[in-house]
Amino acid sequence: MVPSPGEGKGGTFLCGTRRGSPGFGSGDGEGSGIGAPFASHAVSFPSAGMAKRTHAIDEEGMGDEGDLMELMPLGAGYSGIVALPFFDEIDPAEVDVLLVTHFHLDHSASLPYFLQKTTFKGRVFMTHSTKAIYRLLVSDYVKISKVAVEDMLFDEHDLNSTMDKIEVIDYHQQVEVDGIRFWGYVAGHVLGAAMFMVDIAGTRVLYTGDYSREEDRHLKAAEIPEVSPDVCVCESTYGVQSHQPRKDRERRFTEVISGTVLRGGRVLLPVFALGRAQELLLILDEYWAAHPELHSIPIYFASPLAKRCMTVFQTYINSMNDRIRAQYQVSNPFMFKHIQSLKGMSDFDDIGPSVVMASPGMLQSGLSRQLFDAWCQDARNTCVIAGYSVEGTLAKHILSEPKEVTLMSGQSVPLKMAVHYISFSAHADYTQTSEFLDIIQCPNIVLVHGEANEMGRLKAALQHKFESAGKKVQVLNPKNCQTVQMHFKTEKVAKAVGSFAQESPKEGDKISGLLVKKGFVQHLMKPSDLDDYTQLSTISITQKQSLPFHHSFESLEKRLKRMYDGVERIIKRDLECLAVGTSGVFVYHESTSHLVLEWDSGPISDMIADSVVAIVLQMDANPVSDMGPQKLAGQVNGAPYTGVDADTLKALLYSIFGDVEQEEGSPVLTVRLNSKHAEVVLETKEVISEDEELKERIEKAIQRIERAMFPLSCCC
């Protein structure tokens, strides 16, 4: 969003998710694809869509339809170059601000590419903890990517180069870039996740990113903005699904796991390294501590990355909820007593019941897939899917209870292990989304970050809900690269500051000052307040002009007094000087051959200075003795004053009357108007005509011509 509405410019911001489905894709961080940045004048958010605001008129160019906002989802895919959002649909150079909502790869991993491989020159913002984990997470992604060097979208050097470009922002801290104001709210979901409110020219857009309105073991619930947005770009990951109550999920989760290990089975928890994993570790460590019969059964967390990131969780403990902060006062809740770190299969001694939490969360590859292949044929074992699973992944497939599965080796084997879906995904479900939208009272909702079918069902459910309540709310679910247009007619407000703000004007009062516009913010102020309220400053330009002059200073003084009031002769800089009223125009008598005109530049003083120059030049070209008013035919420089020459007079009279003739060698002009005519004697300018009206008109025309061409000679 943002060159200036009303002036033909527009603002732009990107927001995002994935390219996978006709709508936005969804899912959490590790291994789920490369997220995109969201763009503004453009603003941007990771996993991408784009919004642009411009000024619009109707098709015939007559009516003002207000400011036009365009929203376009850009999407993101799963691997390789197709993992990127449709960056070719936008010009990255137009993006002014990029806002990263959280550290999951589907929302941040394309950042090095966007910053280093495109024409983007804007500014990048994310929260402190997001930046800390982003560096570790994307670095790990680069190292484990099994692609040829020439096929890599970016490398470690590109990642390191982005770090100095990333600016950090606190929750609720307002930042302004080129007229775009934005600030963040707690989004829940993961540590450091933020929802962003973007204000452009009075139109507010809330981009939720991934959010959760449910407080868990360590994270706060997503905040409710204190102001209602005009547009809400909202995730739709779970569509119309609703989660079970949290207590029921925790009870079922611990019962399934404890029941499995007590009967001698093994439990696989496919999770992403950061986010929900920390929540599940807190639940399991607390449950194991309360049940001594489980102390001999090991719990493993197989993620070196998560271990490195745990220091970040401990560093930002104060940004978590009251429960975890209270625990921290007693002991560090992230120093787990019953959980061990596991580097890989080579370090795993699989000799009895155990619980292993391993990534990735959708069983695409890695340790979680290796353990699944090893355990899936044993009926004593259990796999608990605790997060969202995307269509086409093994995690999603086994939830449909197939009889057989295909191992990484390509062999098909029977699926005998128990599979349970107990969601601890920190994405808003239908209940949370519906309640959230009710509270913020947003008239325009754009659904993103979801599979096409789920988005369609959510759209229908929300429309029915709003229509039943008699609310006029527009709900949209655009496909990738499909532009949505919205018109907003907002009042353009200029805030009076400085001297103007000291006294309120009354209705009908005229106010004169400077309208200063920066981005979309307008201020009305007096020139004297520029230094205090802007980075602008006032300057004074003093102009000097030297003029030839060969007559007495007294004669010039008389001429100026005839034209202006308040002309005074003063001494300034040890020189005789004529001050022309209060205009700030001064005429210095520098020598007997020239004058110097000096004035401070301004609309009035410039005009007066020009007239003084004309008087001085006219006096020097046509010097007249200071004898007071004379007739037109007086003496000028000792020679007869003849006035306008014949050719000029003929041309000017022709432009007025149309039919003017002169016989060759004749000293007389003949002027005809309709059926009347008159003669003008060129030497004396005498007009001869039987028609007194025509005669008078021609005489007045000649007088005006003489005065226009010789204004000073005519009055001397």
Secondary structure, DSSP 8 states (H G I E B T S, - for coil): --S-TTTT--EEEEEE--SSSSS-----STTS-----BBTTTEEEEEEEEEEEEEEE-TTS-SEEEEEEEEEEEE--SSGGGGS--GGGS-GGG--EEE---SSHHHHTTHHHHHHSS---SEEEE-HHHHHHHHHHHHHHHHH--S-GGG-S--HHHHHHHHTTEEE--BT--EEETTEEEEEEE--SSTT-EEEEEEETTEEEEE--S--SS--SS-------SS--SEEEEE-TTTT-----HHHHHHHHHHHHHHHHHTT-EEEEE--TTTHHHHHHHHHHHHHHH-GGGTTS-EEEE-HHHHHHHHHHHHTGGGS-HHHHHHHHHS-TTS-SSEEE---GGG---SS-EEEEES-TT-SSHHHHHHHHHHTT-TT-EEEE-S---TTSHHHHHTT--SEEE-TTS-EEE--SEEEE-----S--HHHHHHHHHHHT-SEEEEESS-HHHHHHHHHHHHHHHHHTT---EEE---TT--EEEEE-----EEE-GGGGGS---TT-----EEEEETTEEEEE-GGGHHHHSS------EEEEEEE--S-HHHHHHHHHHH-TTEEEEEETTEEEEEETTTTEEEE--SSSEEEEEEE--HHHHHHHHHHHHHHHHHHHS---S--S--TTSEETTEE---S-HHHHHHHHHHHHSEEE--TT-SEEEEEETTEEEEEETTTTEEE-S-HHHHHHHHHHHHHHHHHH-TTGGG-
